[in-house]
Amino acid sequence: MEEITPELRAYKAIGYIPYCLNLYRSNFYMSRKDNDIKPPIYYRLKELLTEQRNPNTNRIDLATPREIVEMIHREDLTVAEKVGTRLDQIALAVEWVSESLRSGGRLLYFGAGTSGRLGVLDAAECPPTFGTPPHLVQGFIAGGPEAMFKAREGVEDSADSGRDAVADVNAQSPDVVCGLAASGRTPWVAGALKEAAKRGCRTLAVITVPEKQARLSADLIIDIPVGPEPLTGSTRMKSATAQKMVLNMITTGAMIRQGKVYENVMVDLMLTNQKLEERAKRILMHFTSLSYSESEDLLKKAKGNVKTAIIMHFGGLNQSGASALLDKEGGFVRKALESLPNHDHLEDK
């Protein structure tokens, strides 16, 4: 047995010092890591469904081009199913927007980043598609028009700026204000919705996390919980696809309810380019059995309005008479046709 002399005891004590120091450092840094002070937003974002890792794509960085698109496609296939679980809420939004438009109101989108761009896009497509004036459906993005083309993500953090944006367009009843925020928490959008509610507007929000994770308020929240993105946190992917689908339904549904569609044809389109002019002629040829040149001539007499041209043809009316009948029937071609004396004969055709 080794004799413990005073000298050996001192030697071992000295050698123990580095071990104790290393242990102290390890415990100290572990303690700092566990008790590191983080802002509340860190924890809120950490829990969002769209911020989670997607186990189906965690090896996408090793995939071939074909495998990459297959992974993304498989994830995209789930989006339509998720949207399908919220059809009742979307239908209610359609009714609200339709009522607003009939009462002289507007649909106003407010969003930041990708969500904001989708709102601007949907609004911009309504005039050529449905013949609406540009003011009827408008989209506003945090950071202003330049943010459409160059990302200005930091501006979304100001709720006051969102409130100012709503005030700048003088939103008021019967306008409907729709906030677009994949995360359900964007301060700029939350501020816009709060100001809109204060002004008496009906408010909608389209988000892609469960409603319980939302940190904004609206009369109707359409939550499409698409789950983790193929790339963690990249809400330009599944989230954006879901939001675009919802916006398509809202504006298309509302416009159908305004008489902008006959059967399943866009009969209120604006003839702003050659493609749309030719489409208008094809529509007339389809519904009236007129020739190409006859349809072209009728369209000119109708001052480029397809709905008016249809009523002129079947009612034997001039442009002003057909237009007046459409106004009387709220712009609905079907109702105007049904009011014609020869309606039964038209049905036989």
C-alpha positions as CSV (number, residue, x, y, z in Angstrom):
1,M,0.0,0.0,0.0
2,E,1.3,3.4,-1.0
3,E,2.5,5.5,1.9
4,I,0.7,8.9,2.0
5,T,3.5,11.3,2.9
6,P,2.9,15.0,3.4
7,E,4.8,15.6,0.1
8,L,2.6,13.2,-1.9
9,R,-0.6,14.6,-0.4
10,A,0.5,18.1,-1.5
11,Y,1.4,16.9,-5.0
12,K,-2.0,15.3,-5.5
13,A,-3.8,18.3,-4.2
14,I,-1.9,20.5,-6.7
15,G,-2.8,18.1,-9.6
16,Y,-6.5,18.2,-8.6
17,I,-6.7,21.9,-9.1
18,P,-6.9,21.8,-12.9
19,Y,-9.7,19.1,-12.7
20,C,-11.7,21.3,-10.3
21,L,-11.2,24.3,-12.6
22,N,-12.4,22.4,-15.7
23,L,-15.4,21.1,-13.8
24,Y,-16.3,24.6,-12.6
25,R,-16.0,26.0,-16.2
26,S,-18.2,23.2,-17.5
27,N,-20.9,23.7,-14.9
28,F,-20.7,27.5,-15.4
29,Y,-21.2,27.5,-19.1
30,M,-23.9,24.8,-18.9
31,S,-25.7,27.0,-16.3
32,R,-25.4,30.0,-18.6
33,K,-26.8,28.1,-21.5
34,D,-29.8,26.8,-19.6
35,N,-30.6,30.1,-18.0
36,D,-29.7,32.4,-20.9
37,I,-32.2,35.2,-20.9
38,K,-34.1,35.5,-24.2
39,P,-36.8,37.9,-25.3
40,P,-40.4,36.7,-25.3
41,I,-40.6,36.8,-29.1
42,Y,-38.0,34.0,-29.1
43,Y,-40.3,31.6,-27.3
44,R,-43.4,32.6,-29.3
45,L,-41.7,32.0,-32.6
46,K,-40.1,28.8,-31.4
47,E,-43.5,27.3,-30.8
48,L,-45.1,28.3,-34.2
49,L,-46.0,25.3,-36.3
50,T,-44.4,26.9,-39.4
51,E,-41.0,27.3,-37.5
52,Q,-40.7,23.5,-36.8
53,R,-38.4,21.2,-38.6
54,N,-40.0,19.0,-41.2
55,P,-38.9,15.3,-40.7
56,N,-39.9,14.5,-44.3
57,T,-37.3,16.8,-45.8
58,N,-34.5,16.7,-43.3
59,R,-32.2,15.2,-45.9
60,I,-33.2,17.4,-48.7
61,D,-29.7,18.9,-48.9
62,L,-28.5,15.5,-50.0
63,A,-31.2,14.9,-52.6
64,T,-30.9,14.9,-56.4
65,P,-32.9,17.6,-58.3
66,R,-35.6,15.0,-59.0
67,E,-35.8,14.0,-55.3
68,I,-36.0,17.7,-54.3
69,V,-39.0,18.4,-56.4
70,E,-40.6,15.1,-55.3
71,M,-40.2,16.1,-51.6
72,I,-41.6,19.6,-52.2
73,H,-44.5,18.2,-54.3
74,R,-45.5,15.7,-51.7
75,E,-45.7,18.5,-49.1
76,D,-47.7,20.7,-51.5
77,L,-50.3,17.9,-51.9
78,T,-51.2,18.3,-48.3
79,V,-52.1,22.0,-48.6
80,A,-55.4,21.6,-50.5
81,E,-56.6,19.1,-47.9
82,K,-55.8,21.6,-45.1
83,V,-57.7,24.3,-47.0
84,G,-60.6,21.9,-47.4
85,T,-61.0,21.8,-43.6
86,R,-61.9,25.5,-43.5
87,L,-64.5,25.8,-46.3
88,D,-67.2,27.0,-43.9
89,Q,-65.1,29.9,-42.8
90,I,-64.0,30.8,-46.3
91,A,-67.7,30.7,-47.4
92,L,-68.6,33.1,-44.7
93,A,-65.7,35.4,-45.8
94,V,-67.2,35.3,-49.4
95,E,-70.6,36.3,-48.1
96,W,-69.1,39.2,-46.0
97,V,-67.1,40.5,-49.0
98,S,-70.1,40.1,-51.3
99,E,-72.3,42.1,-48.9
100,S,-69.7,44.8,-48.6
101,L,-69.3,45.2,-52.4
102,R,-73.1,45.4,-52.8
103,S,-73.2,48.1,-50.2
104,G,-70.5,50.2,-51.8
105,G,-67.6,48.9,-49.6
106,R,-64.2,47.7,-50.6
107,L,-62.0,44.6,-49.9
108,L,-58.7,45.8,-48.5
109,Y,-55.7,43.4,-47.9
110,F,-52.9,44.2,-45.5
111,G,-49.9,42.0,-45.2
112,A,-46.1,41.9,-45.0
113,G,-43.5,40.0,-47.0
114,T,-44.9,37.1,-49.0
115,S,-48.3,37.4,-47.5
116,G,-48.5,41.1,-48.5
117,R,-47.4,40.4,-52.0
118,L,-50.2,37.8,-52.4
119,G,-52.7,40.4,-51.3
120,V,-51.4,42.9,-53.9
121,L,-51.4,40.2,-56.6
122,D,-55.0,39.2,-55.9
123,A,-56.2,42.8,-55.9
124,A,-54.3,43.6,-59.1
125,E,-56.0,40.7,-61.0
126,C,-59.5,41.6,-60.2
127,P,-60.0,44.5,-62.7
128,P,-58.9,42.6,-65.9
129,T,-60.7,39.4,-64.7
130,F,-64.0,40.8,-63.4
131,G,-64.1,44.3,-64.8
132,T,-64.0,45.9,-61.4
133,P,-62.6,49.5,-60.8
134,P,-59.1,49.4,-59.2
135,H,-60.3,50.9,-55.9
136,L,-62.8,48.1,-55.2
137,V,-60.1,45.5,-54.2
138,Q,-56.8,46.8,-53.0
139,G,-53.7,45.3,-51.5
140,F,-51.2,47.0,-49.2
141,I,-47.8,45.7,-48.2
142,A,-45.6,46.7,-45.3
143,G,-42.9,48.9,-46.6
144,G,-45.0,50.3,-49.5
145,P,-45.0,49.5,-53.2
146,E,-41.2,49.1,-53.4
147,A,-41.4,46.2,-51.0
148,M,-43.2,44.2,-53.7
149,F,-39.9,43.9,-55.6
150,K,-37.2,44.3,-52.9
151,A,-37.7,42.7,-49.5
152,R,-38.0,45.1,-46.6
153,E,-38.8,42.6,-43.9
154,G,-37.9,44.8,-40.9
155,V,-40.8,47.2,-41.5
156,E,-43.4,44.5,-40.5
157,D,-42.4,44.9,-36.8
158,S,-44.3,48.3,-36.4
159,A,-47.9,48.0,-35.3
160,D,-48.2,51.8,-35.5
161,S,-47.2,51.7,-39.2
162,G,-50.0,49.2,-39.8
163,R,-52.5,51.4,-38.1
164,D,-51.4,54.3,-40.2
165,A,-51.7,52.3,-43.4
166,V,-55.4,51.7,-42.6
167,A,-56.0,55.3,-41.7
168,D,-54.3,56.5,-44.9
169,V,-56.9,54.7,-47.1
170,N,-59.8,55.9,-44.8
171,A,-61.1,52.4,-44.2
172,Q,-64.6,52.5,-42.8
173,S,-67.8,50.5,-42.8
174,P,-68.9,48.7,-45.0
175,D,-65.2,48.0,-46.0
176,V,-63.8,44.6,-45.2
177,V,-60.2,44.5,-44.1
178,C,-58.3,41.2,-44.5
179,G,-55.0,40.7,-42.7
180,L,-52.6,38.3,-44.2
181,A,-49.9,36.8,-41.8
182,A,-48.7,33.3,-42.1
183,S,-47.3,33.4,-38.6
184,G,-50.5,34.9,-37.1
185,R,-48.5,37.5,-35.2
186,T,-47.0,40.1,-37.6
187,P,-47.2,43.4,-35.7
188,W,-47.9,45.5,-38.8
189,V,-50.9,43.3,-39.7
190,A,-52.1,43.2,-36.1
191,G,-52.0,47.0,-36.0
192,A,-53.9,47.3,-39.3
193,L,-56.6,44.9,-38.1
194,K,-57.0,46.7,-34.8
195,E,-57.4,50.1,-36.5
196,A,-59.9,48.7,-39.0
197,A,-62.0,47.3,-36.2
198,K,-61.8,50.6,-34.4
199,R,-63.2,52.2,-37.6
200,G,-66.2,49.8,-37.8
201,C,-64.9,47.6,-40.6
202,R,-65.5,43.8,-40.6
203,T,-62.1,42.1,-40.3
204,L,-60.7,38.9,-41.6
205,A,-57.3,37.2,-41.1
206,V,-55.8,34.4,-43.1
207,I,-53.0,32.6,-41.2
208,T,-51.2,29.3,-41.6
209,V,-50.8,28.3,-37.9
210,P,-53.5,27.1,-35.6
211,E,-55.7,29.9,-34.4
212,K,-54.6,29.3,-30.8
213,Q,-51.1,30.4,-31.8
214,A,-52.3,33.7,-33.3
215,R,-51.5,37.0,-31.6
216,L,-53.9,39.1,-33.7
217,S,-57.6,39.7,-33.5
218,A,-60.2,39.6,-36.3
219,D,-63.9,39.0,-36.6
220,L,-63.1,35.9,-38.6
221,I,-59.8,34.0,-38.5
222,I,-59.2,31.5,-41.3
223,D,-56.4,29.4,-40.0
224,I,-54.9,26.9,-42.4
225,P,-52.4,24.9,-40.3
226,V,-50.2,23.6,-43.1
227,G,-47.5,22.3,-40.7
228,P,-43.7,22.6,-41.0
229,E,-42.4,23.9,-44.3
230,P,-40.1,21.9,-46.6
231,L,-37.5,24.4,-45.6
232,T,-37.8,25.4,-42.0
233,G,-39.6,28.7,-41.6
234,S,-39.9,29.4,-45.4
235,T,-43.5,30.5,-45.5
236,R,-43.2,31.4,-49.2
237,M,-43.8,27.7,-49.7
238,K,-46.8,25.8,-48.3
239,S,-48.1,28.8,-46.3
240,A,-48.1,31.0,-49.4
241,T,-49.8,28.3,-51.5
242,A,-52.6,28.0,-48.9
243,Q,-53.1,31.7,-48.6
244,K,-53.3,32.1,-52.4
245,M,-55.9,29.3,-52.6
246,V,-58.0,31.1,-49.9
247,L,-57.7,34.5,-51.6
248,N,-58.7,33.0,-55.0
249,M,-61.9,31.6,-53.3
250,I,-62.8,34.8,-51.6
251,T,-62.5,37.2,-54.5
252,T,-63.8,34.7,-57.1
253,G,-66.8,33.8,-54.9
254,A,-67.6,37.4,-54.1
255,M,-67.4,38.3,-57.8
256,I,-69.7,35.5,-58.8
257,R,-72.1,36.8,-56.2
258,Q,-72.0,40.2,-58.0
259,G,-73.0,38.7,-61.3
260,K,-69.6,38.8,-62.8
261,V,-69.9,35.3,-64.1
262,Y,-72.5,33.6,-66.4
263,E,-72.5,29.8,-66.1
264,N,-68.8,29.4,-65.5
265,V,-67.6,32.1,-67.9
266,M,-66.0,35.5,-67.0
267,V,-68.4,37.7,-68.8
268,D,-67.4,41.0,-67.2
269,L,-63.8,40.9,-68.3
270,M,-62.1,44.2,-69.4
271,L,-60.8,44.1,-73.0
272,T,-57.3,45.5,-72.1
273,N,-55.3,43.4,-74.5
274,Q,-55.6,41.3,-77.7
275,K,-55.9,38.1,-75.8
276,L,-58.9,39.3,-73.8
277,E,-60.5,40.8,-77.0
278,E,-60.3,37.4,-78.7
279,R,-61.6,35.7,-75.6
280,A,-64.6,38.1,-75.6
281,K,-65.4,37.2,-79.2
282,R,-65.2,33.4,-78.4
283,I,-67.6,33.9,-75.5
284,L,-70.1,35.5,-77.8
285,M,-69.7,32.9,-80.4
286,H,-70.2,30.2,-77.8
287,F,-73.4,31.6,-76.3
288,T,-75.0,33.1,-79.4
289,S,-73.7,30.8,-82.3
290,L,-72.8,34.0,-84.2
291,S,-69.8,34.0,-86.6
292,Y,-66.5,35.5,-85.7
293,S,-67.2,38.7,-87.7
294,E,-70.8,39.0,-86.3
295,S,-69.5,38.6,-82.8
296,E,-66.9,41.3,-83.4
297,D,-69.5,43.6,-84.8
298,L,-71.9,43.0,-81.9
299,L,-69.1,43.6,-79.4
300,K,-68.4,47.0,-80.9
301,K,-72.1,47.9,-80.7
302,A,-72.1,46.8,-77.0
303,K,-69.1,49.1,-76.4
304,G,-66.9,46.2,-75.5
305,N,-69.2,44.8,-72.8
306,V,-69.8,41.1,-73.2
307,K,-72.7,40.9,-70.9
308,T,-74.5,43.8,-72.7
309,A,-73.8,42.1,-76.0
310,I,-75.4,38.8,-74.9
311,I,-78.6,40.7,-73.7
312,M,-78.6,42.7,-76.9
313,H,-78.5,39.6,-79.0
314,F,-81.2,37.6,-77.2
315,G,-83.4,40.5,-76.3
316,G,-83.3,42.4,-79.6
317,L,-82.3,45.5,-77.6
318,N,-80.0,48.3,-78.3
319,Q,-76.9,49.0,-76.1
320,S,-78.7,51.3,-73.7
321,G,-81.7,49.1,-73.3
322,A,-79.6,46.0,-72.6
323,S,-77.5,47.9,-70.2
324,A,-80.5,49.2,-68.3
325,L,-82.0,45.6,-68.1
326,L,-78.7,44.4,-66.6
327,D,-78.7,47.2,-64.1
328,K,-82.2,46.3,-63.1
329,E,-81.2,42.7,-62.5
330,G,-78.1,43.5,-60.5
331,G,-75.7,42.8,-63.3
332,F,-76.7,39.1,-63.5
333,V,-76.9,37.8,-67.1
334,R,-79.0,34.8,-66.2
335,K,-81.6,36.9,-64.4
336,A,-81.7,39.4,-67.3
337,L,-82.2,36.6,-69.8
338,E,-85.0,35.0,-67.6
339,S,-86.8,38.4,-67.6
340,L,-87.0,38.5,-71.4
341,P,-90.4,37.7,-73.0
342,N,-88.9,34.9,-75.1
343,H,-87.2,33.3,-72.1
344,D,-88.9,29.9,-72.6
345,H,-87.7,29.8,-76.2
346,L,-84.2,30.5,-75.1
347,E,-84.3,27.6,-72.7
348,D,-85.3,25.3,-75.4
349,K,-82.2,26.2,-77.3
